[in-house]
Amino acid sequence: MACKAKTKDKLLSFADTVLFYGKLLLRNGNLDDAVVCFEITQSAYVERSSPKSVSMGDVHHCRGIVYALKKDYNKSLASFMLAFRIRTDRLSANHVDLEETVQFLGTIHSELGHADKAVDYFKDAISKREMRLG
């Protein structure tokens, strides 16, 4: 049993490292390589943890950014919605990561021409920031 737990811990640790590396690649504009890292990370998280873990929310959020930068707004929206659902379920209502996802949802809806939805998401992001900062 202890050996199985250590293997699980090693895989999750590996996944966390690959996610971090993917974020660095994203920051440097290596979008295709970043997506590969996010796919590897997602597979590891699905195999060893909950598909609704906070880390999975991070994967979907990062993937949403990649698709937005590639101007594939429908895929971006789908990724951000998955991140939003997970982060809403797992994080506090005024958590900075949830606020960031909400802000991106506003941006993507704006790009898709959904002005009313964009405004609603931006208002929600502002509300979350006000709750957090006081």
N, C-alpha and C positions, 0 to 999 in steps of 0.2 A: 504494500500500500504506500509506503514512504517513497519507494522508487517511482511509482506512478505520479505521486504529487510533485516530486522533483522534476520529472519530465514535463509535466504541465507548467510548472513555474519557469522552466527553461524556455519553453515555446512562447509563453506570454512575454517573457523578458526579451526574447528575440523579436517578437512582434512589436513591442514598444520601441525597440531600437530601429527597426525598419520604418516604423511610422515617423520617428524623429528624422531619419535620413530622408524620407519622402518629403517632409516639411522643408528640409534644407534645399532639396532639389527644386521644390515648388518656388521657394524664395529666390532661387537663382535662375528661374525661368526654364528649367528642364522639365517641361510638363509631361512628356510621354514617359520619362523615367520615373517621375513622381507617381503617376498613375499606376505603374507596375508595382511600386512599393506599397501603395494603398491597397492594391488587389491582394498582394502577399499578406499584408497585415490583416485584411478582412478575413481571408481564409483561415489564418491562425486563430483569430479571435472567435470565429464561428466554431472552429473545432474545439477550442479549449475554454471558452467562456460564453457568456450570454450574448446573443446577437443584439441585445438591447443594452449592452454595457456602455458606460460613458466613453470608453475608448472607441467603440463602434461609432458613436456620435461624432467623435473627432475625425474618424476615417471618412464618414459621409460628408462632413463639413469641408474637409480638405479637397475631396473629390469635387464638390460643388464649386470650389474656387477654380480648380483646373478647368472644368467645363465652362465656367464663366469667362475665363481668360481666352479659351478657344472659341468663344462666342456661340457655344452650343447651349443656349439658355434653357431649353426644355430639359436636357439632362441635368443641367445645373440646378434647376428648380426641383427636380425629383430628388437629387442628392441632398439639397438643403432641407427639403421637407422631411426626409428620413432623419437627418441630424436634429431638426427641430423637435420631432416626436420623441426621440431618445432623450435629448437634453431637457425637454419639458418634463419628462417623466423622472429623470435622474438628478437634475440640478435644482437649486432654489430658483424661485421666480425672478430674482434679480441678479442671477449669476452672470458674470461678464461674458462667458462663452455662449450662453443662451442669447444674451443681448446681441452679440456679434452675428449669430446665425439669423436672428430676426432682422437685423439691419441688412444682411446680404439678401434675405428674402425680399425685402423692399426694393433693393437695387435690381434684382432679377425681374421682379414683376414690372418695374419701370421699363426695363429693356424690352420686355414682352408687350409693352403697351397697355398694361393693366394699371392705370394710374390710381384708381380708387384702392385697389389692394395694396399698391406700393405705399400710399399715404397711411393706410391702416397699420402696415408693418413698421413704418418709420415712427408713427405715434407710439406703438407698443415698445419699440426700442428706446425711445426717449423716456417713456414711463419707467422702464426697467432701470435705466441709468439714474433717473431721479430717485427711485427707491433705494438704489445702492449707495448713491452719494449723499442723499439727504437734502 
